[in-house]
């Protein structure tokens, strides 16, 4: 049986359908509750998948990914509180529409746009992943090192408002990956006398700490905040009519393609994709429509939601073809592949094609189910936002502790989780982005391993970094990404 046939059999089995339904509903639910994020959900779920078949585990995790990004539009529209960072742009126009008496219309536009964006990015995923993976088998260790270097620079230069803060965050992530065994000498480094650090810091406690614990600490500070929800009365307003498809088709396709390509860029994320698509939609809009942006523009809602869902398929392309995560959630999925004994990147296509096609198939099925479920259940999902934080936080904290402890049944990982939770909270308060930290933590070992392999093959020479054409291109892009913002900053000064 081929990989495609096996994947279809897995996804459309009773277990597979139940996992898609469970994962998508959980993702939408978490996305609809302000303060809870998809990264938190998937990080907490990962320990529960240890005993599962890897394919079943990824059906669940990918479904959660789709649901979490989609669910954020509900609270963004009805409460002016983005359930996820990806829905920030939706609040600018979705909430004014809801406040103006059209909550169903705003939600219908967002849900349909999310569905279309997900499908268009899925087409790119199935079209580009295999060719990129085949080509990447021709790359040498220096090429891969330069690629990772470019990814890290790209994250720092584009992934945040402050380039210096992004670089600092990425550098902290790289430093956190250093404790353990030195791959060059085999000696221990930076273990500070702790035997538990001989194998390095584990990914899961770091992720749970940075995204779950830091969020819990932040939510405790506003635990008594009252929330008012705009009610959704007419479900009929949510359905697209033929006129809507005609008016919004170009906008949806353009925004979805922008979201997909932004998603492919490592570490950028759905929020940048939606901002870029929102700006593009405003640029192409006629003067009358431009005046509506920020006041309840249907074009703006469609652009933002098409793009943020399209980043999911885009971000999965470098993950499964190169082993480089395109977003924070993809960094967690990369860890999930490693935990289940799978090697992400081009070898995944050769060694476990069923997993590759399962990821692709699940993305499609989860998007279809997400659309149907949100259309029929959105009236009730909005009420989730009124659940008191005082009830949610203790439950989430218990799951955080259990998830970290279950990794290796040791308290050291729980203390690690708490430490990085405090660090993540401090980063948030100082407006230091978390994404560069996580991507730096995940990619630094990959960069180190490829650099050492290349140096061994070249007798210690660094020249192949600039003599190999592919490596030279990546290095030049990295240098350009570093210099252009600096040049713009100096040029803008009087």
C-alpha positions in Angstrom: 0.0 0.0 0.0 1.4 3.4 -1.0 1.9 6.3 1.4 -1.1 8.2 0.0 -3.4 5.1 0.4 -2.2 4.5 3.9 -2.7 8.1 4.9 -6.3 8.1 3.5 -7.0 4.9 5.4 -5.7 6.4 8.6 -7.6 9.8 8.3 -10.9 8.3 7.3 -10.9 5.5 9.8 -13.2 5.9 12.8 -10.2 6.7 15.0 -8.9 9.3 12.5 -12.3 11.1 12.1 -12.7 11.2 15.9 -9.2 12.7 16.2 -9.9 15.3 13.6 -13.2 16.3 15.2 -11.7 16.3 18.7 -8.5 18.2 17.7 -10.4 20.8 15.6 -13.1 21.4 18.3 -10.4 21.8 21.0 -8.4 24.1 18.8 -11.4 26.3 18.1 -12.4 26.3 21.7 -9.0 27.4 22.9 -8.7 29.9 20.1 -12.1 31.4 21.2 -10.9 32.0 24.8 -8.8 35.1 25.2 -5.5 34.3 26.9 -5.3 30.7 25.6 -3.3 30.0 22.5 -2.7 27.2 20.0 0.9 27.0 21.0 -0.2 26.4 24.6 -2.7 23.8 23.6 -0.3 21.8 21.4 2.5 22.0 23.9 0.2 20.7 26.7 -1.2 17.9 24.4 2.2 16.7 23.2 3.0 14.6 26.4 -0.4 12.9 25.9 0.6 11.6 22.5 3.7 9.8 23.7 1.8 6.5 23.9 -0.1 7.1 20.6 0.8 5.9 17.1 2.8 8.8 15.5 0.4 9.1 12.6 -2.6 9.3 15.0 -0.8 11.9 17.1 -0.2 14.2 14.1 -3.8 13.9 13.0 -4.7 15.3 16.4 -2.0 18.0 16.5 -2.6 19.3 13.0 -6.3 19.5 13.6 -5.7 21.5 16.8 -3.4 23.8 14.8 -6.1 24.6 12.2 -8.8 25.0 14.9 -6.7 27.3 17.1 -5.8 29.8 14.4 -9.4 29.8 13.1 -11.1 30.2 16.5 -9.5 33.5 17.4 -11.8 35.4 15.0 -14.8 34.8 17.3 -13.6 36.8 20.2 -11.8 39.3 17.9 -15.2 40.0 16.3 -17.6 39.8 19.3 -15.4 41.1 22.1 -12.6 43.1 20.4 -10.2 40.7 22.1 -8.2 38.6 19.6 -8.3 35.0 20.8 -5.0 34.4 19.1 -2.3 36.8 17.9 -3.2 35.9 14.3 -6.6 37.6 14.8 -5.3 41.0 15.8 -6.1 42.6 12.4 -9.6 41.1 12.5 -10.5 43.2 15.5 -10.0 46.4 13.6 -13.0 45.8 11.3 -14.8 42.7 12.6 -15.7 44.4 15.9 -17.0 47.6 14.3 -19.2 45.5 12.1 -20.5 43.5 15.0 -21.0 46.7 17.0 -22.9 48.1 14.1 -25.5 45.3 14.1 -23.8 42.8 11.8 -22.1 40.3 14.0 -23.3 37.3 11.9 -22.1 39.0 8.7 -18.7 39.7 10.2 -18.3 36.1 11.5 -19.5 34.6 8.2 -17.0 36.6 6.2 -14.2 35.5 8.6 -15.1 31.9 8.7 -15.5 31.5 4.9 -12.3 33.5 4.3 -10.4 31.2 6.8 -11.7 28.1 4.9 -10.6 29.4 1.5 -7.2 30.5 2.8 -6.7 27.1 4.3 -7.6 25.3 1.1 -5.3 27.5 -1.1 -2.4 27.0 1.2 -3.1 23.3 1.2 -2.7 23.3 -2.6 0.7 24.9 -2.2 1.6 22.4 0.5 0.9 19.4 -1.7 2.5 21.1 -4.8 5.8 22.4 -3.3 6.8 20.1 -0.5 8.0 17.1 -2.5 10.0 19.1 -5.1 11.7 21.2 -2.3 12.5 18.0 -0.3 14.0 16.3 -3.4 16.1 19.3 -4.2 17.2 19.6 -0.5 18.8 16.2 -0.7 21.5 17.8 -2.9 22.4 20.3 -0.3 25.6 19.9 1.7 26.1 20.6 5.4 27.4 24.1 4.7 24.3 24.8 2.6 22.1 23.7 5.5 24.1 25.8 8.0 23.7 28.9 5.8 19.9 28.1 5.4 19.5 28.0 9.1 21.6 31.1 9.5 19.3 32.9 7.1 16.2 31.6 9.0 17.6 33.0 12.3 18.4 36.4 10.8 15.1 36.5 9.0 13.3 35.9 12.3 15.2 38.6 14.1 15.0 41.2 11.3 11.3 40.7 10.3 9.7 39.0 13.3 9.3 41.9 15.6 8.9 45.7 15.8 12.4 46.1 17.3 15.2 44.4 15.5 17.5 44.6 18.6 14.9 42.9 20.8 14.3 40.2 18.3 18.1 39.5 18.0 18.4 39.4 21.8 15.5 36.9 22.0 17.0 34.7 19.3 20.4 34.9 21.0 18.9 33.8 24.3 17.3 30.9 22.6 20.6 29.8 21.1 22.3 30.1 24.5 19.6 28.0 26.1 20.3 25.2 23.6 24.0 25.0 24.5 24.0 23.1 27.8 24.8 19.4 27.4 27.4 17.5 25.3 29.7 19.5 23.0 29.3 17.9 19.6 32.8 18.7 18.6 34.7 17.4 21.6 32.2 15.1 23.4 32.8 17.0 26.7 30.1 18.5 28.9 29.5 22.2 28.7 27.4 24.7 30.7 25.8 22.1 32.9 26.6 24.1 36.1 27.1 20.8 38.0 23.5 19.6 37.3 23.5 16.0 36.1 20.0 16.6 34.6 21.6 19.1 32.1 24.0 16.4 30.7 21.4 15.8 27.9 20.6 19.5 27.5 17.3 21.4 28.3 14.3 19.5 27.0 12.1 21.2 24.4 8.7 20.5 26.0 9.3 22.1 29.5 10.8 25.1 27.7 7.8 25.5 25.4 5.2 25.0 28.1 7.0 27.5 30.3 7.4 30.2 27.6 3.8 29.9 26.3 1.6 28.4 29.0 3.1 29.5 32.3 3.9 33.0 31.1 0.3 33.4 29.9 -1.1 32.1 33.3 1.0 34.7 35.2 -0.2 37.4 32.8 -3.9 36.3 33.2 -3.7 36.3 36.9 -3.0 40.0 36.9 -6.4 40.6 35.2 -8.3 37.7 36.7 -11.4 39.8 37.6 -11.8 41.5 34.2 -15.4 41.5 33.1 -16.3 40.5 29.5 -19.4 41.5 27.5 -20.2 39.5 24.4 -22.2 40.8 21.4 -24.9 38.2 20.7 -25.3 36.5 17.3 -29.0 36.2 16.4 -29.2 35.3 12.7 -27.1 32.4 11.4 -28.4 33.1 7.8 -26.3 36.2 7.7 -23.2 34.1 7.9 -23.6 32.3 4.6 -21.8 33.6 1.5 -24.0 34.5 -1.4 -23.1 34.4 -5.1 -22.6 38.2 -5.0 -20.1 37.8 -2.1 -18.0 35.3 -4.0 -17.9 37.6 -7.0 -16.9 40.6 -4.9 -14.4 38.9 -2.7 -12.8 36.2 -4.9 -9.8 38.3 -6.0 -9.2 39.6 -2.5 -9.4 36.1 -1.0 -7.0 34.6 -3.5 -4.5 37.4 -3.2 -4.6 37.4 0.6 -4.3 33.6 0.7 -1.2 33.6 -1.5 0.3 36.4 0.6 -0.4 34.4 3.8 1.1 31.2 2.3 4.3 32.8 1.2 4.7 34.7 4.5 4.1 31.3 6.3 6.9 29.7 4.3 9.4 32.3 5.8 10.7 30.8 9.0 9.5 32.3 12.3 7.3 35.1 10.8 3.9 33.8 11.8 0.2 34.3 11.0 0.0 37.7 12.6 2.6 39.1 10.1 0.7 37.4 7.3 -2.6 39.0 8.2 -0.9 42.4 8.6 0.7 42.1 5.2 -2.5 41.0 3.5 -4.5 43.7 5.3 -2.1 46.3 4.0 -2.2 44.9 0.4 -6.0 44.9 0.5 -6.1 48.5 1.5 -3.6 49.4 -1.2 -5.8 47.8 -3.9 -9.1 49.0 -2.6 -10.9 51.9 -4.2 -11.0 55.3 -2.3 -14.5 54.7 -1.0 -13.6 51.3 0.4 -10.3 52.6 1.9 -12.3 55.0 4.1 -14.1 52.0 5.6 -10.8 50.3 6.8 -10.7 50.3 10.6 -14.4 51.2 10.7 -16.0 47.9 9.5 -14.7 47.0 6.1 -15.8 43.6 4.7 -12.7 43.6 2.4 -10.4 44.0 5.5 -12.0 41.1 7.4 -11.7 38.8 4.4 -8.1 39.8 3.8 -7.0 39.3 7.4 -8.7 35.9 7.9 -7.7 34.5 4.5 -4.1 35.3 5.2 -3.8 34.0 8.8 -5.3 30.6 7.9 -3.2 30.4 4.8 0.0 30.7 6.8 -0.7 27.2 8.3 -0.1 25.4 5.0 2.7 27.7 4.1 4.5 27.1 7.4 4.2 23.3 7.1 6.1 23.4 3.8 9.6 24.1 5.2 8.8 21.9 8.2 8.2 18.7 6.3 10.5 19.4 3.3 13.6 20.9 5.1 13.0 20.3 8.8 12.9 24.1 9.5 9.8 25.3 11.4 7.9 28.2 9.8 6.2 29.3 13.1 6.2 28.7 16.8 3.6 26.0 16.6 5.6 24.4 13.8 8.6 24.4 16.2 6.5 22.4 18.6 5.5 20.0 15.8 9.2 19.6 14.9 9.7 18.6 18.5 6.8 16.2 18.2 8.4 14.5 15.2 11.6 14.1 17.1 9.9 12.8 20.2 8.2 10.1 18.1 11.5 9.1 16.5 11.0 10.7 13.1 13.6 12.8 11.3 12.0 15.9 9.8 13.1 17.1 6.4 13.8 15.3 3.2 14.4 12.0 4.9 10.8 12.1 6.2 9.6 11.7 2.6 11.8 8.7 2.1 11.5 7.0 5.5 7.8 7.7 6.4 5.8 9.0 3.4 2.6 8.0 5.2 3.3 10.6 7.8 3.9 13.3 5.2 0.6 12.5 3.3 -1.3 12.2 6.6 -0.2 15.8 7.6 -1.3 17.0 4.1 -4.6 15.2 4.2 -5.4 16.2 7.8 -4.9 19.9 6.9 -7.6 19.5 4.2 -10.1 17.5 6.3 -9.6 19.7 9.4 -10.3 22.9 7.3 -13.6 21.4 6.0 -14.7 20.4 9.4 -13.6 23.7 10.9 -15.8 25.6 8.4 -18.9 23.4 9.1 -18.5 23.4 12.9 -17.9 27.1 13.2 -20.9 28.0 11.0 -23.3 25.9 13.1 -21.7 26.4 16.6 -20.4 29.9 16.6 -23.4 31.3 18.7 -22.4 29.0 21.5 -18.6 29.3 21.1 -18.8 33.0 21.8 -20.0 32.2 25.4 -16.7 30.4 26.1 -15.1 33.8 26.5 -17.2 34.5 29.6 -15.8 31.5 31.6 -14.1 33.0 34.7 -10.3 33.0 34.5 -10.2 31.9 38.1 -11.7 28.5 37.1 -9.5 28.0 34.0 -6.1 28.9 35.3 -5.7 26.2 38.1 -6.8 23.5 35.6 -4.3 24.7 33.0 -1.5 24.9 35.6 -2.1 21.3 36.7 -1.9 20.1 33.0 1.3 22.1 32.6 2.9 20.4 35.6 1.7 16.9 34.6 2.9 17.5 31.0 6.4 18.6 32.0 6.8 15.9 34.7 5.6 13.1 32.4 8.4 13.8 29.9 11.1 12.0 32.0 9.3 11.6 35.4 11.6 14.1 37.1 11.0 17.4 39.0 13.9 19.1 37.3 11.7 19.5 34.2 8.9 21.1 36.3 11.4 23.6 37.7 12.7 24.3 34.2 9.1 24.9 33.0 8.5 27.4 35.9 11.9 29.2 35.3 11.1 29.7 31.6 7.6 30.7 32.5 9.0 33.6 34.5 11.4 34.3 31.6 8.6 34.4 29.1 6.5 36.7 31.3 9.5 39.0 31.6 10.0 39.0 27.8 6.3 39.9 27.3 6.4 42.7 29.8 9.6 44.1 28.1 8.0 43.6 24.6 10.6 41.1 23.6 9.1 38.6 21.1 9.0 35.0 22.1 9.0 33.5 18.6 12.8 34.2 17.9 13.7 32.6 21.3 11.8 29.3 20.5 13.0 29.1 16.9 16.6 29.9 18.0 16.4 27.2 20.6 15.2 24.6 18.1 17.4 25.6 15.2 20.7 26.2 17.0 21.5 22.5 17.4 20.7 21.9 13.7 23.1 24.7 12.7 25.9 23.5 15.0 25.6 19.9 13.8 25.8 20.9 10.1 28.6 23.4 10.6 30.7 20.7 12.4 30.0 18.1 9.7 31.0 20.6 7.1 34.2 21.6 8.9 35.2 17.9 9.3 34.7 17.4 5.5 36.7 20.5 4.6 39.6 20.0 7.1 38.5 23.0 9.2 38.0 25.4 6.3 35.1 27.9 6.4 35.6 28.8 2.7 32.8 26.5 1.4 30.4 28.9 3.1 31.1 31.3 0.2 32.5 29.0 -2.5 29.4 26.8 -2.7 26.8 28.7 -4.8 23.8 27.8 -2.7 25.5 28.6 0.6 26.8 31.9 -0.9 23.2 32.9 -1.8 21.9 32.2 1.7 24.8 34.1 3.3 24.3 37.1 1.0 20.6 37.1 1.8 21.5 37.0 5.5 23.9 39.9 5.2 21.3 41.9 3.2 18.6 41.3 5.8 21.0 42.5 8.5 22.2 45.6 6.6 19.0 46.9 5.0 17.2 47.8 8.3 20.3 49.4 9.7 20.7 51.5 6.5 17.0 52.5 6.6 17.4 53.5 10.3 20.4 55.7 9.6 18.9 57.2 6.5 15.7 58.2 8.4 17.7 60.2 10.9 17.9 63.9 10.2 
